[in-house]
Amino acid sequence: MFRQAANDCAQVPRVVVVGAGIGGLTAGALLAHRGYSVLVLDQAIVPGGCASTFKRQGFTFDVGATQVAGLELGGIHHRIFSELEIDLPAATPCDPACAVYLPGETEPINVWRDPQRWQAERQRQFPGSEPFWQLLSDLFRYSWAFQSRDPVLPPRNVWDLWQLTKAVRPNTLLTLPHTFSTVGDALRGYGLADNQRLRTFLDLQLKLYSQVDAEETALLYAATALGVSQEPQGLFHLHGSMQALSDRLVASLERDGGKLLMRHTVEAIYTAKGQVTGVTIRNQKTDEIWTETADHVVANVTVQNLMQLLGDESPSGYQRRVEKLPPSSGAFVVYLGVDERAIPEDCPPHLQFLYDYEGAIGENNSLFVSVSRPGDGRAPEGKATIIASSFTDTRLWWGEGKRQKVEGKRQKVELETHPSPLTPHPSYHSLKQRYTDEAIARLAQFFNLDDETILLVEAATPRTFAHFTGRDRGVVGGIGQRVPTFGPFGFANRTPIRNLWLVGDSTHPGEGTAGVSYSALTAVRQIEAGW
């Protein structure tokens, strides 16, 4: 069946948004507010993507993202919500933004929100490293001011290049000598390459944002990722849940005439003469299939998913670039509902643990942990939630790989062959249970966990994320921010197909909902420009 938008006769541009994650909802809400006819589609039950929520036995759990940047005055969420004329959700600053525990240490490295307090902390924790931190601080200041002027990166036409040029100031040029440097290069430059504690701390923090360690992370990207947690910026803990963001965006979208259809799968994107023309949609409840025309399609999906949706219509050069990308990480997550006795006194809302210097960052050797706060709406009175996540090789969960052993700091993976790349590991359920047990045992070194305090246990693997979010192979966090793939060298919102736009963490990864919202705003500006 072929459907033509009813308001085409009025010449209102028709936009179809594929994916109701924060990036897709932000793009849809902004476009609807600016007068476009907008249809947002998502295969899941609830909107929000990796920033959505699920509930069990009175507990509310964030699926993936657990903290937010960009709520401060002038921050990206503040800017967008102000334009949409909707209120920001209630939130409290995270201070410290994270408490990081290195192997064998009982005192954390606290990433304080106050810049002076953080400076004193890092000088105490990493003596002799302050020139390195000052370099990061300077680069952050120049880069943040540059980004606040809304450049388009990477530019793909004259209009994009003009927006980039308008954002440049003399101090922006001070970042240019560092364009091709990594954090590892900077550590060597300051004689800090052999500082194990500093490098390990950087590896842990950067893995959360850039998906790769200090040796590989682009220096300019790292400066932003490591600097955003201090005032006047900062990380925030939402009251209720992360769902508060998507709920407000949905309300704005629908108020301005946009439409959201959940449980609707986009199965293909169509083009003609190098321009997008529409999508094929399947209603998961009725199995009805139809094609919807569109003047623009905004794809809030991974770049790998975008290639699948285009199929034979994928531009060959773009396809080859996607195929050459290094594998992205998945996540193993444990969700615990606990009695409040399980939470130590004065526990920070976010913690990070590394258990063994010789092990890889991931596979339960490191855990990023988020803890609910009393009265924040995530747990019944007298109870709390603990969410602990670890990076994992997706091949372990899809029948492609089997973990063998750890040598040095690198995980060795021996590939296997199974009948289908999309079948689970032969021991999937036992592997999931083992990872769950290991994670809880690790957490029990800090939290008071036993049969009496643990009230609920849930776990998610890359297969879980693939099922509920539709992300290819359940990868999380976007493309690793190495020099060849960050900022000016990354994937653009503007694809090689005219009026087909890519938003989300393939284009602006690592800063969570703030990053994907920025990518959505950029795409909306490009659509409005008409280039």
Beta strands, then each sheet from edge to edge (+ up, - down):
strand 1: 2-3
strand 2: 14-18
strand 3: 37-42
strand 4: 53-56
strand 5: 59-62
strand 6: 68-69
strand 7: 91-93
strand 8: 98-101
strand 9: 109-111
strand 10: 235-238
strand 11: 259-262
strand 12: 264-272
strand 13: 275-283
strand 14: 289-293
strand 15: 296-299
strand 16: 330-339
strand 17: 350-354
strand 18: 366-371
strand 19: 383-392
strand 20: 401-407
strand 21: 410-415
strand 22: 454-460
strand 23: 500-502
sheet 1: 1+ 14+ 13- 12+
sheet 2: 11+ 3+ 2+ 15+ 23+
sheet 3: 4+ 5-
sheet 4: 6+ 10- 7+
sheet 5: 9+ 8- 17- 18+ 19- 16+ 22-
sheet 6: 20+ 21-
end
